[in-house]
Amino acid sequence: MTATAAYTTRLSRHSYSTLRSIQGPLLFVEKVSDARMSEAVRIVFPDGHEAAGEVLRIEGDTVLIQVIGDSRGLDMDHTEVVFTDSVKRAPLSPGVLNRTFGGSFQPLDGLPMFVPERWAPVSGFPLNPVARERPQEFIETGLSCIDGLNTLVKGQKLPIFSCAGLPSSAIVASVLAHARSGGVNVAGTGSGSVVVFVALGLAHHEYAFYRQTLERLQGDFVAFINLARDPVVERLLAPRFGLSVAEYLAFEQGRDVLVVITDMTNYCDALREVSTAREELPGRRGYPGYLYSDLASLYERAGRIKQRPGSVTLLPVVTMPEDDITHPIPDLTGYITEGQIVLSRELHQRGIFPPVDVLPSLSRLMQRGIGKGHTREDHRKIANALYMHYASGRDLRRLEAIVGRESMGDSDKRMLDFAEAFEREIVHQGDARRGIGETLDLSLALLQKFGLSA
Amino acid sequence: MSGRIIGISGPTVSVDLAGLKLYERVVVGEAGLMGEVVRLERGRAVVQVYENTRGLAIGEPVVGTGTQLTARLGPGLLRQMFDGLQRPLAAMHQSQGPFLLPGGTGAGTTAAMKLRFTPTKSRGDAIRVGESVGYVDEGAFRHPILAVDCEGTIDEIKDGEIGLEEAVAALTDGRRVFACHDWPVRLPRPYRRKLSRFEPLTTGQRCIDFLFPLARGGSAIFPGGFGTGKTLLEQSIAKFAEVDIVVYVGCGERGNEMAEMLDDFTVLSDPWSKRPLMERTIVVVNTSNMPVAAREASIYTAITMAEYYRDLGYNVLLLADSLSRWAEALREISAALEEMPGEEGYPTYLGSRMAEFFARAGVVETLDGRIGSLTVLLSISPPGGDFSEPVTQACLRNTGAFFMLDTSLAHRRHFPAINWFQSFSLYEADVVAQLDQQVAAEWGALRQRTRALLQREESLREVAEIVGTEGLQEADRLLMRTTARIRQTFLAQNAYTEDAFSTPAQTYQKIRQLLDEHQAASERLERGESPAHDAEVHPS
């Protein structure tokens, strides 16, 4: 029996009005004869409108149901819960391309829903580690601080750690507009690439900005939009829909998929809200103890598969609460992802764009994606030299703050100047796109100017 | 014996099956998910399911197996990759495609394997429990076949080709000795006695081998925040360590990194035996998106296989990355069981479970009279890089060595980012005494000098923070130049170059040269000459 059939052809209608209690978004339903863990349910309100729900726990004939969406207007006597006999699934078809959906996969662009080719469980299945292809194909983002020093490769998951008020959206937009792999635009028609964009709890002005970016892409995209005013629980669902679609497009349709999820902090807060409503034991800062496993179930869906074309590359945006990188959200994210791009408030205030602090930034999969055959033979040497000299320049800034520049030796002054120039000339690039060749040439020139070898 | 599901909550399932034993393995639901009994009440048992319970329905059947969670031990484990429940991943890839579907077993892949058995006992010989009756060849290793649970007089013994599941010998009382056997993973394997001897275990990492040496049969932890190079260090040690067998557990970590490692391991060779690296390696991998309960089981599955090779008389190294993910899995399961939480939500038995795990390391005289060792090396991922958290603290009470990975060193791209002031090794005295004899008589003396120099540098650094390096004495500036070289060329090792591995002799040569040059320059300075500026180094 296909999943589609499960939604439509039941022998008997499997529905109950035997509510025991309603606590916020949680319903306890009694005398249920047959329920499945994580089963999708429809909740029919007294006024006739419907909301989706999911089975959270089953104890004998009592079932705990999470309402997805607003639970206002439910009552004890006239509410009906309809069991669908299947877990939450995502509809899949090439028809998903260039469409915009809400957090429950409802079309937001005014067009009718496409006809699904098939349905897949939204949580996906873990990829067998031996089936994974090692990611090593260079993606040129056009940003020197990423391409030169923290190189991104296909199949990688590389989050952007931002702070409130920093231009993370402009950086994401710049990557979407400029990213190329093997000389072709990542976002472009006919290039085999697709952008899957998942907005979680975004404010309207941010959404409007991304909307424009997507429209300007002129390439294939799929968008899942959950705005700040939309139901919180949909925030847990939207990234799973996005990733199910991404896996389908990548591993069945052979496309290179770049998934942008913004903002993961809103996702985690939604998870915390739901977990508290379920009266689960809170962990650090009130987030549930399974936050790591839950985040991993999203992030780990990035990757490549042996002997199959296509890839899922993941660029989540995480806004660090209180600019604190040790906060559970960036902390657990960093433990799962293959590196991180860290933005700095200080660089932003000095007018540097993108304001990327390269010292705490890291790309774990860089080593195999650079050098001969990928970027350029001297890439590794240049990156190491830039990194080392910039780090020592930054160290000296602390000394400068204590003793003053005048009392420092000439070689120390030179390193201070180097760090400054590195930020102004390499990290800073404004709106311009730089190819990897240009990035490396500029870097070499800078090193030479200061008499440093690569 | 079968019953039905009566309740489902996260990874735990209540069943109405009577007659189950605690920790008995059960098969849950129509999909055939694997589970383990964790709590018994009258008329009700709570089962921890090792796979995702999504889609499981009330009323689905549950069957008891009568056995505990076991690992199958015998020839053919080497070169394999298993998940946390010892299911062969390559076979599952072939049978069900790239994604892991619930209920898959991948079983039956070894049944067809044929091996050549050479008996060392003959008809009429008496055997004791744990004694070997013969051996098969597994790659480069001679793999003894042990009589695990029976003793008596041999009535019949095979010679020649055997199947992996077949008996190799029969005793007069009718009991048989098999090439393979199952062992409960949570039960430490027996040995005759534990020895307290500490022979050096060379890891190939200069910072560890020289400053914080590791001993065979010992244990070590390396905690570090993200980006401090835990995984890279762990994989480097797995490649280069001077041991016979390596069991590597990827516990709740990244899938892409495992792909990278498997890729590397199939092309690299063991620097000691020059044979392909995979021939001495068993990989157990339960990535962060694979089911949590299987993650909890994975380190037990791995250490049981490691103990088995120890019992065959080999030096075994178990590497787990990371123990924190195991502890978190324990916490998730404990929360699902609604147990009273201890510190930071971890169950109060976290410490004792860990102590039991660490206690499985050691050098032993096996039941068969061989000497085998099991060394345990664990990485820890403390939240926020804060070492005061319960997992790191519980480990510190049990571990023999502590390599603290330092975020500030990592930000400077100094790898391995082992902090040389905070780290320690309790094996130091024993191992150094042996290295003095094996490598060079001044090994211990050079260590003292190096540590003194690094100590001195640290205090000078504080002065330099105030007066600037230019304001220091000439002799102190010389010292800082030397320690910068020690840090950059000796303590740091690039895992992507030839330098990734260093033998004890190379380590000795290198530090000896650095210290000699320092000595010479100091003497020149004392004579009033200018100490030659050697290669330009940037104090960083």
Interface residues (C-beta under 8 A of the other chain):
Chain A: D34 A35 R36 M37 S38 E39 R57 I58 E59 G60 D61 S86 V87 P121 S123 G124 F125 P126 L127 N128 P129 V130 A131 R132 E133 R134 P135 G155 Q156 K157 F251 E280 L281 P282 G283 R284 G289 Y290 Y292 S293 A296 S297 Y299 E300 R301 A302 G303 I305 K306 R308 T326 H327 P328 D331 L332 G334 Y335 I336 E338 G339 Q340 L359 P360 L362 R364 L365 Q367 R368 N384 Y387 M388 H389 A391 S392 D395 R398 L399 I402 V403 S407 M408 G409 S411 D412 M415
Chain B: I6 G7 I8 S9 G10 S14 N52 T53 R54 G55 L56 A57 I58 G59 M81 L89 A90 M92 H93 G97 P98 F99 L100 L101 G225 F226 G227 G250 G252 R254 G255 N256 E257 M258 A259 E260 L262 D263 V285 T287 S288 N289 M290 P291 V292 R325 E328 A329 R331 E332 A335 P341 E344 G345 S381 P383 G384 G385 D386 H411 R412 R413 A464 E465 I466 V467 G468 T469 E470 G471 Y496 H538 P539 S540
